[in-house]
Amino acid sequence: MNQAIRRLPAIRRRLRRGADKEHNVTSTETVETPDARRHDYEIFVNTRPHRVDGDIVSYTHVVDIAFPGHPVNPNIYFEVTYKGAAGPKHDGTLLEGEAVQVKDGTRFHVTQTDRS
């Protein structure tokens, strides 16, 4: 069972669905907490599958997956494009310092170029 799903003692909770209603949660029911929705996602970086924790992936994380141990050199630039993201912009280019919300199957293509 997912650790983020917790069994709660009998408590009264208010639900906001149109009119307020009271709902009893008994000790035999399970309630998903916000952490229960977080899980690892399978993304593809340069056609290779990788698992990431959480649904936000940064430019730096994708570059590190594509080119592990890459040298820090101001003349080297990495172009990161993505397709099938979960956020409002499903396809695009990820710039240094940016991040994107992913879902299972999000694809990244990372190329290394020289700033000449």
N, C-alpha and C positions, 0 to 999 in steps of 0.2 A: 504494500500500500504506500502511496506517495506520502512522504514525511510532512508535506505541507498541508495535507488534509487532516483536520483535527476533529476529534469527537468532542462535542461540547456538552456540558451538563445542561439540564433543562433550564432554559432562560427564555425571557420574552423579548422578541425583537420586533421592530417596526419595519415594515416594507413600504417603500414608496412606489407604488404602481397605481397611478390615478389617485384613488382615495387611500388614506392610511388604513392599514389593516394590521392586526396583531397576529403573530405567528409563534407558536410554541415549537422550539427546537428541542427534541428529546435527546437523551444520551445515546440512542441507537441510530440517530441520523448523522450523516457526515455533511460538513459544510466546507466548501472550497474557500480558502483564504486567497488573497491576491498572489501569494507566493506559489500557490498550487498551479497557477496558469503559466508560471515560468518553467521552462524545461530546455533541454538542449535541442538545437536545430541542426539539420543536415544542410549545409551549403556546399556549393561547388566552386572551387577556385582553380582556374585554368583547367577545367574539366575533371579535376580530382575531388572526390568527396571529402568533406571535413565536418566535424561536429563542433559546434560552438555553444557556450553557455549563455543563455539569455537571448533576447531578440534584437539587441542593438549591437552592430558590428562597426568598428571604426576603420578609417582608411589605413591607419598604422597596423591594425590587427590583420587586415587582408593582405597587406604588403608582406608582413612577417610570415604569413602562411605560404604565400607564393614564393618568396625568396628568403628562406630562413638564414639568419646570420649575414644578411646583406651588409656591405660596408657603408658607413656613414660618409657620404661624399656629396658636397654641394653641387657637383656637376651631374649627378645621377638623379633622374626624375622617374617616378613610377606613375603610369597612367592606369587608373582603375575604373572600369565600366561595370555596370551591373544590370541584371534583368530579373524580373519576377520578385521584386521586394514587396514587403507588406505595407510599407508606408504610403502616403498619398502620391508619391512619385515612384511608380513601379520600375521604371527603367531610367538610367542616367549615368552620369560620370561622378565619381566620388573624388573630392579634392582633399588635399592634406588638411587635417584638422576637422574633417567632417565625419559623420556617421550615418548609417542607414538602418531602418528597422527591417529585419529579415523574417522570412518564414521558411519552412522546409522547401528545398528546391531552388532557393535564390542562387543565381549564378553570377560569378565575378570573373572578369578577365583582366589580368594584370600584366602590363608590359613595362620593361625597363628601357629607358632611353637616356641619351646623353644631351644635356643642355648646351648645345654648341651654337 
